[in-house]
Each structure stands twice: as C-alpha cells, then as structure tokens.
Amino acid sequence: MMTNVQASHVAPLKQRRIIAGRVRVTLMKGTEAHGDTDLLNFSCGAGAHTQEGERAVQEVQQGVRGAYEGQPFQKRVVKVSEDGGGLIGVAVICMTGDHSNRRLTREPYIEAIGRHDDYYRSVMSDNKTSAGAIVLRAAVDAVALEYEERPMPEIWARVLVNNTSSQQIFTELGFDRLPKDAFNPPTEQVIRVRRADKPLPPELPAEIYLPPQPPPPTLERNDPCWCGSGKKYKKCHGF
C-alpha cells in the first residue's frame, strides 16, 4: 500500500505550529486495535492536491480503517499521540511482509503510514522533527521492540514518487531507495528498504519522544509470545 507521511509540497521552514509537549507511542496487535475510535476518525488528506496524492490518502485511510475493523495477529498498529492532546499519526505494519499481489518482501512491511490532518505542517519542540518523521520513527522503534533479543530485520515501505517530503524523511531514517529496475514489472511507487545492519537512529530527548514500551507480562509461560515470533512466552520475551 502507498505511504503518505507528509504531502510533497510541505515547506519545512513554514510549519503551522510547534508540538510543545512530548509524544507517546502506543503499540497494539492488530486484534487489539479493533474498535479503536482514534483509528475510525483518522484523516490524513491535508496537503494532497494531486490525483496521485489523493489516491495515496485513500489507501492509507483504508489501511487504518482496516485496523479499526480488526486485523490478523501478525499486524501491528502504531499510534503516536501528543501528551494530553490528540492523535499525531498512525502506522500499520505487517510483520510477515507485503501481502499485496506484488509480494515484495517477507520482511516487516509498513503498509500504511500517515500523520493526522490536525498536525499538518507541525514540528516537535526541537524545531526540526516533523510530525511525519516522528510517526516513521515510531514505526521503526516498534519493529525494533518486536525483535528485542533477535537480529533486527529489514523494514520495507512504498512511497509516492513525487512526495519529496516523505522521500526525505525516509532517507533521514536510513531507508535506501531501490532502483526501479529491481522489479519486473516496475513498481508505481518508490520502494524503500531499511537494511538489517543499519543501527537505529540516535535517541531523541525524553522531553520530546517516549518510544513504545513492551506490554506487561500477563501471559502464562507456555502461551505463545505476544511478539508474534511463534515461540512460547517462556522461551522468548518471558525469560
């Protein structure tokens, strides 16, 4: 699915407002996101003025709406919210890869990501980290949390060709741009991959960003682990 973190014409030096407080990341399994009203009311169309952009917005919102309606266990929903405020953005990640007809990868795949219309042209209090960048950062951190004691996987995504702001955000967070001739037939969007051997981005100050935290250990030792590894809890995150 196309990704639309920010509209392509957003000028970083002309932001609408500063998010004064810190933001929190909530990580949910696909089944836990069912019925979440934040997802039902999510809208990310601000700044999309081209047919391509509007189509991308529709696909992102369909992906988020699908999370609201309930997703398989292997899906993860990442919500980024302002402390005491509203929803900044959402990412939907399929931990078992791209399940579209192209089947680009079996590595974790960001199938939908976007920032809420209310945070269009917003930046964090450091005056440089945009709302779109903080949502993508949260998605990367969510995957890292899932693979806490295991080798970090690749992370894949698709980005609109002309969405220069999103392209820049993905580049800054270590996603390489694959050549168009890497696929046959070529893809309509730019394929971005964050290689497994790349270190995580430098930590942001705690007064700006609180990364996702592991859920409390409420499982029995012989239950399947919450991370989706397929192992028993006692042999994975329950040690």
Secondary structure, 3 states (H helix, E strand, C coil): CCEECCCCCCCCCCCCEEECCCEEEEEEECCCCCCCHHHHCCCCCCCCCCHHHHHHHHHHHHHHHHHHHCCCCCEEEEEEEECCCCEEEEEEEECCCCCCCCCCCCCCEEEEEEECHHHCCEEECCCCCEHHHHHHHHHHHHHHHHCCCCCCCCEEEEECCCCHHHHHHHHHCCCEECCHHHCCCCCCCEEEEECCCCCCCCCCCCCCEECCCCCCCCCCCCCECCCCCCCEHHHCCCC
